Amino acid sequence: ALYFGSLDLTPTEVLAATLLRIGQRGFVGKVCMDRNSPSDYSHSADQNVADTLSLLRAVGRMQARQSGAEHGGDDAAEVSAKGQGGGRRRTQATQAKQAKQAT
């Protein structure tokens, strides 16, 4: 699913958190308007970029917290590893935890 949140950061974060909580997979985007809109319903390009980066960080933290809880409290940095090798690190962290518990 594809969701467009709001011009404002907080409601868009709430939307992302709600989707994560209920297990809905999808893309959440913050609406960015810096022209062709009423002056009271627009942000500068700089503000839109700053808010979008903040949204990305917030969603990353949400995913790390949820993954940490799902994986028995594994180190969130290991669990939320992104990019190439992320799954391998997650597997290694899980294997290390299981080996520790077995001893």
N, CA and C of each residue as an Amber inpcrd file, in Angstrom:
protein
   309
   0.8410000  -1.1770000   0.0000000   0.0000000   0.0000000   0.0000000
   0.8840000   1.2380000   0.0000000   0.3760000   2.2960000  -0.5120000
   1.0790000   3.5750000  -0.5600000   0.2310000   4.6080000   0.1570000
   0.8200000   5.2350000   1.1750000   0.1010000   6.2230000   1.9750000
   0.8210000   7.5590000   1.9000000   0.0760000   8.6050000   1.6750000
   0.6050000   9.9560000   1.7840000   0.0700000  10.5170000   3.0900000
   0.9760000  10.8690000   3.9820000   0.5720000  11.3550000   5.2960000
   0.0440000  12.7630000   5.2270000   0.7270000  13.6500000   5.8400000
   0.2890000  15.0320000   5.9800000   1.4670000  15.9380000   5.6840000
   1.1870000  17.2060000   5.5240000   2.2500000  18.1890000   5.4090000
   3.0470000  18.2630000   6.7080000   2.3740000  17.9770000   7.8100000
   3.0080000  18.0590000   9.1220000   3.6530000  16.7340000   9.4970000
   4.7690000  16.8180000  10.1710000   5.5660000  15.6480000  10.5190000
   4.8710000  14.7170000  11.5090000   4.3320000  15.2490000  12.5850000
   3.7820000  14.4070000  13.6490000   2.6650000  13.4800000  13.1690000
   1.6720000  13.9630000  12.4300000   0.6360000  13.0290000  11.9570000
   1.1840000  11.9500000  11.0290000   2.2000000  12.2810000  10.2610000
   2.8030000  11.2920000   9.3730000   3.5390000  10.2330000  10.1840000
   4.2050000  10.6370000  11.2650000   4.8420000   9.6670000  12.1580000
   3.8000000   8.7650000  12.8060000   2.6750000   9.3350000  13.2000000
   1.5960000   8.5460000  13.8110000   1.0750000   7.5240000  12.7930000
   0.9080000   7.9290000  11.5520000   0.4620000   7.0110000  10.5070000
   1.4440000   5.8550000  10.3580000   2.7360000   6.1530000  10.2800000
   3.7470000   5.1010000  10.1440000   3.7330000   4.1690000  11.3530000
   3.6260000   4.7170000  12.5500000   3.6030000   3.8980000  13.7670000
   2.3710000   2.9980000  13.7960000   1.2440000   3.5330000  13.3580000
   0.0090000   2.7450000  13.3460000   0.1260000   1.5780000  12.3760000
   0.6430000   1.8360000  11.1940000   0.8060000   0.7640000  10.2040000
   1.7680000  -0.3020000  10.7050000   2.8460000   0.1190000  11.3290000
   3.8160000  -0.8300000  11.8740000   3.1810000  -1.6670000  12.9790000
   2.4120000  -1.0200000  13.8290000   1.7690000  -1.7200000  14.9510000
   0.7670000  -2.7670000  14.4750000  -0.0030000  -2.4520000  13.4390000
  -1.0110000  -3.4070000  12.9760000  -0.4620000  -4.3860000  11.9390000
   0.7990000  -4.2040000  11.5600000   1.4280000  -5.1340000  10.6280000
   1.1260000  -4.8740000   9.1640000   0.6700000  -3.6880000   8.8350000
   0.3840000  -3.3270000   7.4440000   1.6800000  -2.9140000   6.7650000
   2.0330000  -3.6170000   5.7100000   3.2260000  -3.2470000   4.9500000
   2.8620000  -2.1810000   3.9430000   3.7280000  -1.2230000   3.7770000
   3.4460000  -0.1750000   2.8100000   4.4940000   0.9200000   2.8620000
   4.3050000   1.8860000   2.0310000   5.1690000   3.0510000   1.9730000
   4.3990000   4.2280000   2.5390000   5.0350000   4.9720000   3.4340000
   4.4260000   6.1680000   4.0050000   5.2830000   7.3460000   3.5840000
   4.6530000   8.3370000   3.0100000   5.3750000   9.5280000   2.5950000
   4.7990000  10.7730000   3.2290000   5.6770000  11.6970000   3.5360000
   5.2580000  12.9970000   4.0540000   4.9560000  13.8840000   2.8590000
   3.8550000  14.5880000   2.9120000   3.5110000  15.5180000   1.8410000
   4.4390000  16.7240000   1.9430000   5.0590000  17.0840000   0.8440000
   5.9740000  18.2290000   0.8180000   5.4440000  19.2660000  -0.1720000
   5.0160000  20.3890000   0.3450000   4.4910000  21.4600000  -0.5050000
   5.2430000  22.7400000  -0.1750000   5.8650000  23.3080000  -1.1900000
   6.5660000  24.5590000  -0.9750000   6.1750000  25.6130000  -2.0190000
   5.1690000  25.2910000  -2.8440000   4.6680000  26.2720000  -3.8100000
   3.3000000  25.8300000  -4.3160000   2.6300000  26.7220000  -5.0100000
   1.3090000  26.4470000  -5.5710000   0.3200000  25.9710000  -4.5130000
   0.4250000  26.5270000  -3.3300000  -0.4910000  26.1750000  -2.2470000
  -0.6620000  27.4060000  -1.3620000  -1.7120000  27.4210000  -0.5680000
  -1.9070000  28.5740000   0.3290000  -0.7060000  28.7600000   1.2620000
  -0.4160000  29.9790000   1.5800000   0.7560000  30.2760000   2.4130000
   0.6640000  29.6430000   3.7950000  -0.5530000  29.4280000   4.2820000
  -0.6930000  28.8100000   5.6020000  -0.6820000  27.2790000   5.5320000
  -0.5110000  26.7290000   4.3270000  -0.4220000  25.2700000   4.1860000
   0.7420000  24.8990000   3.2750000   1.9030000  25.3940000   3.6440000
   3.1180000  25.0420000   2.9160000   4.3080000  25.2580000   3.8320000
   5.3720000  24.5560000   3.5270000   6.6340000  24.7190000   4.2460000
   7.7110000  25.0190000   3.2250000   8.7990000  25.6030000   3.6760000
   9.9180000  25.8610000   2.7730000  10.5370000  24.5350000   2.3460000
  11.2580000  24.5590000   1.2550000  11.9440000  23.3490000   0.7900000
  12.9000000  22.8470000   1.8740000  13.6040000  23.7440000   2.5370000
  14.5270000  23.3390000   3.6040000  13.7910000  22.6490000   4.7470000
  12.6250000  23.1820000   5.1210000  11.8410000  22.5680000   6.1960000
  11.3260000  21.1970000   5.7690000  10.8830000  21.0710000   4.5190000
  10.4130000  19.7810000   4.0180000  11.5200000  18.7330000   4.0370000
  12.7150000  19.1140000   3.6340000  13.8460000  18.1790000   3.6540000
  14.1610000  17.7710000   5.0950000  14.2230000  18.7480000   5.9890000
  14.5230000  18.4560000   7.4000000  13.4670000  17.5320000   8.0000000
  12.1790000  17.8070000   7.7110000  11.1080000  16.9680000   8.2430000
  11.1640000  15.5540000   7.6540000  11.4740000  15.4450000   6.3730000
  11.5520000  14.1270000   5.7390000  12.6850000  13.3110000   6.3430000
  13.8320000  13.9350000   6.5710000  14.9480000  13.2280000   7.2140000
  14.5760000  12.8110000   8.6300000  13.8700000  13.6720000   9.3370000
  13.4160000  13.3390000  10.6820000  12.4460000  12.1610000  10.6470000
  11.5450000  12.1380000   9.6570000  10.6130000  11.0190000   9.5080000
  11.3610000   9.7180000   9.2610000  12.3610000   9.7490000   8.4080000
  13.1490000   8.5470000   8.1310000  13.8180000   8.0230000   9.3960000
  14.3890000   8.9150000  10.1820000  15.0260000   8.4980000  11.4380000
  13.9950000   7.9270000  12.4080000  12.8330000   8.5760000  12.4980000
  11.7870000   8.1160000  13.4270000  11.2930000   6.7300000  13.0310000
  11.0620000   6.5010000  11.7440000  10.5930000   5.1880000  11.2960000
  11.6730000   4.1360000  11.5450000  12.9240000   4.4880000  11.3280000
  14.0140000   3.5530000  11.6230000  14.0340000   3.1520000  13.0860000
  13.8150000   4.1260000  13.9810000  13.7670000   3.8200000  15.4150000
  12.5650000   2.9350000  15.7390000  11.4240000   3.2190000  15.1030000
  10.2250000   2.4030000  15.3330000  10.4830000   0.9560000  14.9220000
  11.0850000   0.7800000  13.7540000  11.3710000  -0.5700000  13.2650000
  12.3710000  -1.2760000  14.1700000  13.3720000  -0.5530000  14.6390000
  14.3740000  -1.1590000  15.5160000  13.7440000  -1.6040000  16.8280000
  12.8710000  -0.7650000  17.3850000  12.1970000  -1.1460000  18.6310000
  11.3160000  -2.3650000  18.4180000  10.5610000  -2.3910000  17.3290000
   9.6860000  -3.5230000  17.0790000  10.5100000  -4.7860000  16.8170000
  11.5570000  -4.6830000  16.0430000  12.3970000  -5.8420000  15.7580000
  13.0790000  -6.3410000  17.0190000  13.5230000  -5.4230000  17.8680000
  14.1550000  -5.8180000  19.1210000  13.1970000  -6.5840000  19.9990000
  11.9480000  -6.1530000  20.0430000  10.9380000  -6.8390000  20.8520000
  10.6100000  -8.2000000  20.2600000  10.5410000  -8.2970000  18.9350000
  10.2110000  -9.5550000  18.2830000  11.3350000 -10.5760000  18.3930000
  12.5580000 -10.0910000  18.5590000  13.7060000 -10.9860000  18.6030000
  14.2630000 -11.1160000  20.0130000  13.4070000 -10.9820000  20.9880000
  13.8220000 -11.2050000  22.3690000  14.7920000 -10.1870000  22.9080000
  14.7440000  -8.9480000  22.3820000  15.6030000  -7.9030000  22.9160000
  16.9990000  -7.8940000  22.3230000  17.1950000  -8.5230000  21.1580000
  18.4940000  -8.4410000  20.4930000  18.9040000  -6.9870000  20.3560000
  20.1690000  -6.7610000  20.2320000  20.6760000  -5.4140000  20.0380000
  19.9760000  -4.7920000  18.8390000  19.3070000  -3.6670000  19.0510000
  18.5230000  -3.0340000  17.9890000  19.3910000  -2.6870000  16.7840000
  20.6360000  -2.3170000  17.0150000  21.5080000  -1.9940000  15.8860000
  21.7360000  -3.2110000  15.0120000  21.8580000  -4.3800000  15.6150000
  22.0350000  -5.6080000  14.8430000  20.7530000  -5.9710000  14.1090000
  19.6530000  -5.8560000  14.7970000  18.3810000  -6.2860000  14.2330000
  17.9440000  -5.3770000  13.1100000  18.1810000  -4.0880000  13.2330000
  17.6960000  -3.1630000  12.2230000  18.7440000  -2.8620000  11.1620000
  19.7920000  -3.6690000  11.0720000  20.8430000  -3.4320000  10.0930000
  20.2350000  -3.3420000   8.7030000  20.6340000  -2.3490000   7.9800000
  20.1030000  -2.1060000   6.6490000  21.1600000  -2.4410000   5.6080000
  20.6850000  -2.6390000   4.3920000  21.6000000  -2.8220000   3.2780000
  22.1680000  -4.2230000   3.2070000  23.1770000  -4.3670000   2.3980000
  23.7900000  -5.6700000   2.1700000  24.3330000  -6.2430000   3.4670000
  24.0100000  -7.4740000   3.7310000  24.5000000  -8.1460000   4.9230000
  23.6190000  -7.9660000   6.1380000  22.5660000  -7.1580000   6.0480000
  21.7000000  -6.9230000   7.1980000  21.0870000  -8.2080000   7.7150000
  20.5880000  -9.0370000   6.7940000  20.0030000 -10.3100000   7.2000000
  21.0340000 -11.2350000   7.8020000  22.2420000 -11.2060000   7.2590000
  23.3180000 -12.0450000   7.7710000  23.6810000 -11.6330000   9.1960000
  23.7690000 -10.3260000   9.4570000  24.0790000  -9.8600000  10.8140000
  22.9740000 -10.2460000  11.7770000  21.7250000 -10.1360000  11.3270000
  20.5980000 -10.5020000  12.1800000  20.6800000 -11.9930000  12.5060000
  20.9780000 -12.8140000  11.5080000  21.1010000 -14.2470000  11.7250000
  22.2490000 -14.5420000  12.6820000  23.3720000 -13.8690000  12.5050000
  24.5160000 -14.0840000  13.3820000  24.1870000 -13.6850000  14.8170000
  23.4700000 -12.5870000  14.9860000  23.0950000 -12.1500000  16.3380000
  22.1750000 -13.1760000  16.9890000  21.2280000 -13.6980000  16.2150000
  20.3070000 -14.7070000  16.7430000  21.0530000 -15.9840000  17.0920000
  21.9600000 -16.4190000  16.2180000  22.7330000 -17.6380000  16.4800000
  23.6050000 -17.4730000  17.7180000  24.2080000 -16.3090000  17.8690000
  25.0540000 -16.0660000  19.0370000  24.2170000 -16.1130000  20.3120000
  23.0390000 -15.5520000  20.2610000  22.1660000 -15.5730000  21.4310000
  21.7430000 -16.9850000  21.7710000  21.3880000 -17.7720000  20.7520000
  20.9850000 -19.1610000  20.9810000  22.1310000 -19.9990000  21.5400000
  23.3430000 -19.7810000  21.0330000  24.5050000 -20.5100000  21.5220000
  24.7750000 -20.1630000  22.9850000  24.6290000 -18.9000000  23.3280000
  24.8400000 -18.4550000  24.7070000  23.8160000 -19.1080000  25.6380000
  22.5640000 -19.1870000  25.1860000  21.5330000 -19.7950000  26.0020000
  21.7430000 -21.2950000  26.1680000  22.3480000 -21.9500000  25.1840000
  22.5580000 -23.3910000  25.2210000  23.6620000 -23.7860000  26.2150000
  24.5390000 -22.8400000  26.5270000  25.6530000 -23.1680000  27.4460000
  25.2930000 -22.9270000  28.8860000
